[in-house]
Amino acid sequence: VLGEKRLVIARGGQGKMAPKDDDETFLSQNVTSPALQFFKDSKMLVRKCAKPDKNEFTKIAMATGAGFLVMGFIGFFVKLMFIPINNIIVSNL
């Protein structure tokens, strides 16, 4: 049916005529409005953010690099300890 109303199957197997605008309202409330609000909030956030100066950027880069080094050493030592343990387990089989 290509009219303004369409057949919607309700509970109990009985059909009723529902306006076409229900789908548009549902879509507007659950998809379009939240997406538009997210876009507006993101745009406001980007406008209020400031670009870091050279000193701040250097501090952040050094902290990130130190974090990478620490995590790398932890992974290296865990692997270093796992190799002999694995060899002991495998040799006993």
Backbone as CSV, one residue per row, in Angstrom:
resi,resn,N_x,N_y,N_z,CA_x,CA_y,CA_z,C_x,C_y,C_z
1,VAL,0.856,-1.170,0.000,0.000,0.000,0.000,0.897,1.226,0.000
2,LEU,0.697,2.132,-0.905,1.536,3.309,-1.025,0.836,4.568,-0.527
3,GLY,-0.093,4.441,0.391,-0.803,5.598,0.924,-0.045,6.207,2.087
4,GLU,-0.694,7.143,2.769,-0.080,7.771,3.933,-0.054,6.826,5.117
5,LYS,-0.909,5.817,5.100,-0.952,4.863,6.200,-0.553,3.507,5.666
6,ARG,0.011,2.683,6.554,0.388,1.338,6.144,-0.086,0.354,7.196
7,LEU,-0.141,-0.885,6.820,-0.617,-1.917,7.722,0.520,-2.330,8.655
8,VAL,0.263,-2.268,9.951,1.237,-2.668,10.953,0.632,-3.818,11.731
9,ILE,1.367,-4.911,11.816,0.887,-6.078,12.542,1.156,-5.863,14.027
10,ALA,0.086,-5.859,14.803,0.199,-5.652,16.246,0.201,-6.996,16.940
11,ARG,0.347,-6.990,18.259,0.284,-8.220,19.043,-1.087,-8.875,18.871
12,GLY,-1.084,-10.190,18.890,-2.337,-10.920,18.760,-2.701,-11.200,17.318
13,GLY,-1.856,-10.821,16.367,-2.101,-11.134,14.974,-3.073,-10.196,14.293
14,GLN,-3.569,-9.180,14.984,-4.510,-8.260,14.368,-3.744,-7.052,13.839
15,GLY,-4.163,-6.574,12.703,-3.500,-5.436,12.097,-4.232,-4.152,12.385
16,LYS,-3.489,-3.051,12.401,-4.123,-1.748,12.541,-3.397,-0.764,11.634
17,MET,-4.051,0.259,11.274,-3.467,1.257,10.391,-2.682,2.264,11.230
18,ALA,-1.413,2.465,10.855,-0.561,3.405,11.575,-0.082,4.483,10.606
19,PRO,0.034,5.701,11.068,0.495,6.769,10.176,1.957,6.565,9.779
20,LYS,2.297,7.020,8.593,3.653,6.909,8.062,4.638,7.740,8.877
21,ASP,4.162,8.762,9.543,5.022,9.658,10.303,5.635,8.992,11.529
22,ASP,5.103,7.841,11.976,5.674,7.147,13.137,7.130,6.764,12.883
23,ASP,7.420,6.254,11.687,8.782,5.875,11.353,9.694,7.093,11.316
24,GLU,9.184,8.191,10.768,9.985,9.412,10.691,10.238,9.982,12.075
25,THR,9.264,9.926,12.960,9.440,10.406,14.329,10.434,9.525,15.068
26,PHE,10.300,8.220,14.925,11.230,7.281,15.560,12.652,7.530,15.070
27,LEU,12.815,7.688,13.770,14.124,7.941,13.181,14.689,9.264,13.670
28,SER,13.857,10.266,13.745,14.298,11.583,14.205,14.728,11.553,15.661
29,GLN,13.959,10.885,16.506,14.271,10.859,17.934,15.467,9.984,18.257
30,ASN,15.677,8.895,17.542,16.692,7.921,17.914,17.959,7.974,17.075
31,VAL,17.939,8.627,15.927,19.118,8.651,15.073,19.539,10.077,14.742
32,THR,18.649,10.820,14.159,19.011,12.130,13.643,19.345,13.125,14.753
33,SER,18.491,13.232,15.753,18.722,14.204,16.825,19.987,13.911,17.624
34,PRO,20.235,12.665,18.065,21.486,12.410,18.787,22.730,12.654,17.927
35,ALA,22.658,12.311,16.640,23.805,12.533,15.761,24.069,14.028,15.594
36,LEU,23.023,14.801,15.436,23.166,16.244,15.294,23.705,16.868,16.581
37,GLN,23.220,16.421,17.731,23.708,16.926,19.014,25.183,16.567,19.210
38,PHE,25.576,15.343,18.848,26.976,14.932,18.944,27.851,15.809,18.060
39,PHE,27.395,16.096,16.845,28.142,16.950,15.932,28.317,18.350,16.509
40,LYS,27.251,18.925,17.076,27.326,20.263,17.669,28.282,20.284,18.857
41,ASP,28.200,19.258,19.737,29.088,19.190,20.900,30.545,19.035,20.475
42,SER,30.791,18.219,19.459,32.153,18.017,18.972,32.713,19.296,18.374
43,LYS,31.898,19.992,17.637,32.323,21.248,17.017,32.675,22.277,18.097
44,MET,31.863,22.355,19.154,32.133,23.276,20.256,33.434,22.897,20.973
45,LEU,33.667,21.612,21.187,34.885,21.152,21.841,36.127,21.528,21.038
46,VAL,36.075,21.310,19.735,37.226,21.631,18.887,37.485,23.134,18.890
47,ARG,36.439,23.947,18.905,36.621,25.398,18.943,37.260,25.855,20.244
48,LYS,36.925,25.195,21.371,37.441,25.615,22.673,38.827,25.075,22.976
49,CYS,39.242,24.014,22.262,40.565,23.430,22.510,41.656,24.366,22.013
50,ALA,42.788,24.344,22.718,43.926,25.172,22.325,45.065,24.271,21.873
51,LYS,45.825,24.732,20.908,46.974,23.989,20.422,48.093,24.093,21.458
52,PRO,48.733,22.968,21.816,49.784,23.044,22.835,51.010,23.803,22.310
53,ASP,51.683,24.517,23.225,52.914,25.193,22.820,54.045,24.168,22.748
54,LYS,55.230,24.617,22.347,56.348,23.699,22.131,56.752,22.994,23.422
55,ASN,56.773,23.712,24.543,57.177,23.147,25.830,56.196,22.055,26.268
56,GLU,54.901,22.335,26.171,53.885,21.359,26.564,53.936,20.125,25.671
57,PHE,54.116,20.339,24.368,54.204,19.217,23.438,55.412,18.343,23.750
58,THR,56.549,18.966,24.076,57.757,18.214,24.415,57.538,17.362,25.662
59,LYS,56.889,17.931,26.677,56.609,17.176,27.905,55.718,15.970,27.618
60,ILE,54.689,16.182,26.820,53.774,15.090,26.487,54.497,14.016,25.683
61,ALA,55.335,14.429,24.727,56.075,13.463,23.916,57.054,12.666,24.770
62,MET,57.716,13.326,25.714,58.665,12.625,26.596,57.921,11.634,27.491
63,ALA,56.790,12.020,28.037,56.016,11.124,28.896,55.514,9.920,28.104
64,THR,55.065,10.142,26.886,54.595,9.045,26.042,55.743,8.106,25.698
65,GLY,56.892,8.669,25.350,58.068,7.852,25.042,58.513,7.038,26.242
66,ALA,58.502,7.647,27.431,58.873,6.918,28.647,57.894,5.779,28.903
67,GLY,56.619,6.003,28.669,55.622,4.956,28.833,55.859,3.798,27.879
68,PHE,56.196,4.113,26.629,56.517,3.061,25.661,57.730,2.259,26.110
69,LEU,58.770,2.935,26.590,59.971,2.235,27.047,59.673,1.328,28.234
70,VAL,58.922,1.831,29.210,58.591,1.028,30.396,57.789,-0.206,29.988
71,MET,56.777,-0.016,29.146,55.973,-1.158,28.717,56.805,-2.138,27.888
72,GLY,57.720,-1.633,27.097,58.596,-2.501,26.320,59.499,-3.339,27.205
73,PHE,60.091,-2.721,28.235,60.944,-3.465,29.160,60.143,-4.501,29.947
74,ILE,58.952,-4.158,30.353,58.114,-5.134,31.066,57.831,-6.332,30.166
75,GLY,57.460,-6.088,28.928,57.205,-7.177,27.991,58.445,-8.007,27.723
76,PHE,59.598,-7.333,27.611,60.853,-8.046,27.382,61.180,-8.965,28.549
77,PHE,61.073,-8.476,29.771,61.404,-9.292,30.934,60.403,-10.421,31.148
78,VAL,59.145,-10.189,30.853,58.156,-11.269,30.950,58.494,-12.366,29.947
79,LYS,58.829,-11.966,28.728,59.212,-12.948,27.704,60.506,-13.647,28.097
80,LEU,61.457,-12.905,28.656,62.732,-13.474,29.091,62.528,-14.518,30.184
81,MET,61.575,-14.286,31.071,61.282,-15.251,32.132,60.464,-16.424,31.596
82,PHE,59.666,-16.219,30.570,58.795,-17.265,30.041,59.583,-18.313,29.273
83,ILE,60.648,-17.922,28.569,61.410,-18.862,27.744,61.966,-20.021,28.571
84,PRO,62.705,-19.784,29.688,63.200,-20.938,30.476,62.074,-21.762,31.080
85,ILE,61.001,-21.110,31.538,59.870,-21.842,32.105,59.248,-22.741,31.047
86,ASN,59.097,-22.226,29.838,58.527,-23.013,28.742,59.432,-24.191,28.411
87,ASN,60.755,-23.971,28.392,61.689,-25.056,28.101,61.605,-26.146,29.163
88,ILE,61.455,-25.793,30.417,61.339,-26.784,31.494,60.055,-27.595,31.320
89,ILE,58.971,-26.932,31.008,57.681,-27.624,30.840,57.739,-28.563,29.638
90,VAL,58.305,-28.099,28.533,58.342,-28.894,27.310,59.295,-30.084,27.466
91,SER,60.421,-29.893,28.155,61.407,-30.969,28.291,60.891,-32.101,29.185
92,ASN,59.970,-31.816,30.086,59.411,-32.835,30.961,58.325,-33.674,30.290
93,LEU,57.874,-33.259,29.143,56.824,-34.027,28.463,57.485,-35.133,27.761
